[in-house]
Amino acid sequence: METPLQLVIGIDGGATYSHGVAATHDGRVLAVVHSASMNFTGSYQKEVRRRVSEILRDLELQLPFSNEFTHYAVSAAGIFSEATTDQKEKLCVGDSVAAFQGATLGRPGVLVICGTGTSIIACNEAEKFTQLGGWGPLLDDVGSAYWIAVKCIRAAIAEFEQTGPMTSITGALCDWYEVKNVQGLIPVIYHPEFTRDKFANLASRLDRKIGDADPVYQQICREAGEAVATLAIRAVEKSGLNTSPLPLFFSGGVLLHNRAVMNAFEETIRGEFRVMLSQPRLPTVLGAAMLALREAGVEITDPLVEQLDTTYKNVDELVSG
């Protein structure tokens, strides 16, 4: 009888997209899946369970017949590091916790995530975690793509009502949605299909269209970068992390692609700390896989990390192709 291949499952349930991997105990990624969003705050639990089941099914379809899933780690938007006992038993953690594992490989430092939403997690030398942000768009995701998009729409409204300066944001929005003025945006913005990810995409489109040309937009981006940096500084202070230079990892589309936000963020951070800025070592989905491997008693070594990274890229390329 064939001995089952022992595997762990790592799932990154993001607010915009979700990803899953199946990896052997020696760090070989054998299957990769990309799916839609999975958000515990913004979704019904039934919908979240359905999404997890779909990811597991799609992973299994890529695997050999004889396999055994020994441990799972599901990281999802909307779960804070103070997860419930039931969530911890299932290794269900906040998405920034898994992202931190992937970024720092579990070592002390700070991870700043600024994409569709904003979340910051710091870990001190005593392995104590501090998380700030991650409240979601309705409560406040400062500096995020959603935040930037809303600020831009408000700037267009202010121009229309003559309570703010003229801005090319208005023309860009009206051209894209084929409306005569900002009032025509109301049914677009409030339509049920204009979801959170569409706000994020709107911020990206505005940056490509008017990023270097419009003073109002530039000011919004500076405020975004400063707000994210201020939150990161507070996280470091609250965590008691006392490493110099400070290992600071950044990810998310806003910091990676919006130059004005990143410049303001870096300037504000460097005004407070000596920092070593870098991008995460591994993506969040592999951070989740690392958590599952740790739970399985596997030691996370440099060769294992390299194996995870290399095989993930190879399989992902095949899947994407």
Secondary structure, 3 states (H helix, E strand, C coil): CCCCEEEEEEEEECCCEEEEEEEECCCCEEEEEEEECCECCCCCHHHHHHHHHHHHHHHHHCCCCCEEEEEEEEEEECCCCCCCHHHHHCCEEEHHHHHHHHHHCCCCEEEEEECCCEEEEEECCCCCEEEEECCCCCCCCCCCHHHHHHHHHHHHHHHHCCCCCCCHHHHHHHHHHCCCCHHHHHHHHCCCCCCHHHHHHHHHHHHHHHCCCCHHHHHHHHHHHHHHHHHHHHHHHHHCCCCCCEEEEEECHHHHHCHHHHHHHHHHHHCCCCEEEECCCCCHHHHHHHHHHHHCCCCCCHHHHHHHHHHHHHHHHHHHC
